[in-house]
C-alpha cells in the first residue's frame, strides 16, 4: 500500500503531471535509484509528454510507504539519451 502525500498531490496539479503517469512509473519504471536516505526514485520516460523523464520519489522508511513528490527531471534526458 502506498500513501500519496499532500505535497505530491499539490505538485501533480502545479506541474501538470497526470496521476496515471505516476502509477505507470511506479508499476513499470525504466530505472530505480535507491538512496541512503531511505527514498527510492522511480524513473520513467513519458513518451506521450515529449519523452520527458518523470521521477517519482517514495519514502520506504515509513509504513505504509509514502509517495513524496514527482517531477520531470531534465538532467535525466542527458544521462539516459543513449541508454534507452
ZADO-1210 file (C-alpha; in nm, 4 decimals, padded with zeros to 6 digits):
<atoms>
<atom x="00.0000" y="00.0000" z="00.0000" code="UNK" pos="1"/>
<atom x="00.1216" y="00.3495" z="-00.0861" code="UNK" pos="2"/>
<atom x="00.0102" y="00.6827" z="00.0578" code="UNK" pos="3"/>
<atom x="00.0117" y="00.9955" z="-00.1580" code="UNK" pos="4"/>
<atom x="00.1308" y="01.2933" z="00.0477" code="UNK" pos="5"/>
<atom x="-00.0419" y="01.6293" z="00.0260" code="UNK" pos="6"/>
<atom x="00.2792" y="01.7684" z="-00.1208" code="UNK" pos="7"/>
<atom x="00.2629" y="01.5138" z="-00.4027" code="UNK" pos="8"/>
<atom x="-00.0997" y="01.5988" z="-00.4776" code="UNK" pos="9"/>
<atom x="-00.0121" y="01.9693" z="-00.4957" code="UNK" pos="10"/>
<atom x="00.2880" y="01.9042" z="-00.7199" code="UNK" pos="11"/>
<atom x="00.0865" y="01.6916" z="-00.9630" code="UNK" pos="12"/>
<atom x="-00.1554" y="01.9768" z="-01.0108" code="UNK" pos="13"/>
<atom x="00.1090" y="02.2505" z="-01.0186" code="UNK" pos="14"/>
<atom x="00.3390" y="02.0639" z="-01.2574" code="UNK" pos="15"/>
<atom x="00.0650" y="01.9244" z="-01.4829" code="UNK" pos="16"/>
<atom x="00.1607" y="01.5627" z="-01.4097" code="UNK" pos="17"/>
<atom x="-00.1093" y="01.3026" z="-01.4682" code="UNK" pos="18"/>
<atom x="-00.1690" y="01.0620" z="-01.1809" code="UNK" pos="19"/>
<atom x="-00.1680" y="00.7742" z="-01.4318" code="UNK" pos="20"/>
<atom x="00.1931" y="00.8636" z="-01.5209" code="UNK" pos="21"/>
<atom x="00.2898" y="00.8373" z="-01.1538" code="UNK" pos="22"/>
<atom x="00.1202" y="00.4978" z="-01.1317" code="UNK" pos="23"/>
<atom x="00.2845" y="00.3763" z="-01.4541" code="UNK" pos="24"/>
<atom x="00.6234" y="00.4934" z="-01.3274" code="UNK" pos="25"/>
<atom x="00.5845" y="00.3022" z="-01.0021" code="UNK" pos="26"/>
<atom x="00.4489" y="-00.0133" z="-01.1688" code="UNK" pos="27"/>
<atom x="00.6981" y="-00.0342" z="-01.4548" code="UNK" pos="28"/>
<atom x="00.9891" y="00.2051" z="-01.4054" code="UNK" pos="29"/>
<atom x="01.2700" y="00.2310" z="-01.6579" code="UNK" pos="30"/>
<atom x="01.5117" y="00.2727" z="-01.3661" code="UNK" pos="31"/>
<atom x="01.5027" y="00.2613" z="-00.9858" code="UNK" pos="32"/>
<atom x="01.7595" y="00.4608" z="-00.7920" code="UNK" pos="33"/>
<atom x="01.7974" y="00.3736" z="-00.4222" code="UNK" pos="34"/>
<atom x="01.9227" y="00.6474" z="-00.1897" code="UNK" pos="35"/>
<atom x="02.0859" y="00.6142" z="00.1516" code="UNK" pos="36"/>
<atom x="01.8187" y="00.8411" z="00.2997" code="UNK" pos="37"/>
<atom x="01.5574" y="00.5662" z="00.2594" code="UNK" pos="38"/>
<atom x="01.3986" y="00.7033" z="-00.0548" code="UNK" pos="39"/>
<atom x="01.3638" y="00.5234" z="-00.3837" code="UNK" pos="40"/>
<atom x="01.3482" y="00.7230" z="-00.7054" code="UNK" pos="41"/>
<atom x="01.1422" y="00.5568" z="-00.9756" code="UNK" pos="42"/>
<atom x="01.2199" y="00.6940" z="-01.3201" code="UNK" pos="43"/>
<atom x="01.0265" y="00.6512" z="-01.6431" code="UNK" pos="44"/>
<atom x="01.0287" y="00.8187" z="-01.9807" code="UNK" pos="45"/>
<atom x="00.6806" y="00.9504" z="-02.0587" code="UNK" pos="46"/>
<atom x="00.6630" y="00.9234" z="-02.4365" code="UNK" pos="47"/>
<atom x="00.3244" y="01.0930" z="-02.4608" code="UNK" pos="48"/>
<atom x="00.4683" y="01.4014" z="-02.2859" code="UNK" pos="49"/>
<atom x="00.7514" y="01.4837" z="-02.5268" code="UNK" pos="50"/>
<atom x="00.9535" y="01.1847" z="-02.3989" code="UNK" pos="51"/>
<atom x="01.0322" y="01.3695" z="-02.0781" code="UNK" pos="52"/>
<atom x="01.1659" y="01.1769" z="-01.7788" code="UNK" pos="53"/>
<atom x="00.9401" y="01.1545" z="-01.4749" code="UNK" pos="54"/>
<atom x="01.0984" y="01.0973" z="-01.1339" code="UNK" pos="55"/>
<atom x="00.8716" y="00.9702" z="-00.8541" code="UNK" pos="56"/>
<atom x="01.0193" y="00.9734" z="-00.5028" code="UNK" pos="57"/>
<atom x="00.8969" y="00.7191" z="-00.2481" code="UNK" pos="58"/>
<atom x="00.9876" y="00.7150" z="00.1214" code="UNK" pos="59"/>
<atom x="01.0292" y="00.3465" z="00.2027" code="UNK" pos="60"/>
<atom x="01.1229" y="00.4058" z="00.5665" code="UNK" pos="61"/>
<atom x="00.7651" y="00.4955" z="00.6515" code="UNK" pos="62"/>
<atom x="00.4948" y="00.2310" z="00.6721" code="UNK" pos="63"/>
<atom x="00.2925" y="00.2370" z="00.4647" code="UNK" pos="64"/>
<atom x="00.5339" y="00.3759" z="00.2078" code="UNK" pos="65"/>
<atom x="00.4708" y="00.7384" z="00.1098" code="UNK" pos="66"/>
<atom x="00.4922" y="00.8848" z="-00.2372" code="UNK" pos="67"/>
<atom x="00.6637" y="01.2124" z="-00.1532" code="UNK" pos="68"/>
<atom x="00.6910" y="01.4015" z="-00.4821" code="UNK" pos="69"/>
<atom x="00.7088" y="01.3729" z="-00.8594" code="UNK" pos="70"/>
<atom x="00.8722" y="01.5934" z="-01.1179" code="UNK" pos="71"/>
<atom x="01.0081" y="01.5933" z="-01.4698" code="UNK" pos="72"/>
<atom x="01.3854" y="01.5752" z="-01.4380" code="UNK" pos="73"/>
<atom x="01.5668" y="01.7496" z="-01.7241" code="UNK" pos="74"/>
<atom x="01.9021" y="01.6073" z="-01.6122" code="UNK" pos="75"/>
<atom x="01.7879" y="01.2552" z="-01.6950" code="UNK" pos="76"/>
<atom x="01.7342" y="01.3372" z="-02.0614" code="UNK" pos="77"/>
<atom x="02.1114" y="01.3779" z="-02.0993" code="UNK" pos="78"/>
<atom x="02.2008" y="01.0841" z="-01.8753" code="UNK" pos="79"/>
<atom x="01.9745" y="00.8320" z="-02.0485" code="UNK" pos="80"/>
<atom x="01.9876" y="00.9768" z="-02.4014" code="UNK" pos="81"/>
<atom x="02.1996" y="00.6937" z="-02.5374" code="UNK" pos="82"/>
<atom x="02.0855" y="00.4212" z="-02.2981" code="UNK" pos="83"/>
<atom x="01.7157" y="00.3849" z="-02.3814" code="UNK" pos="84"/>
</atoms>
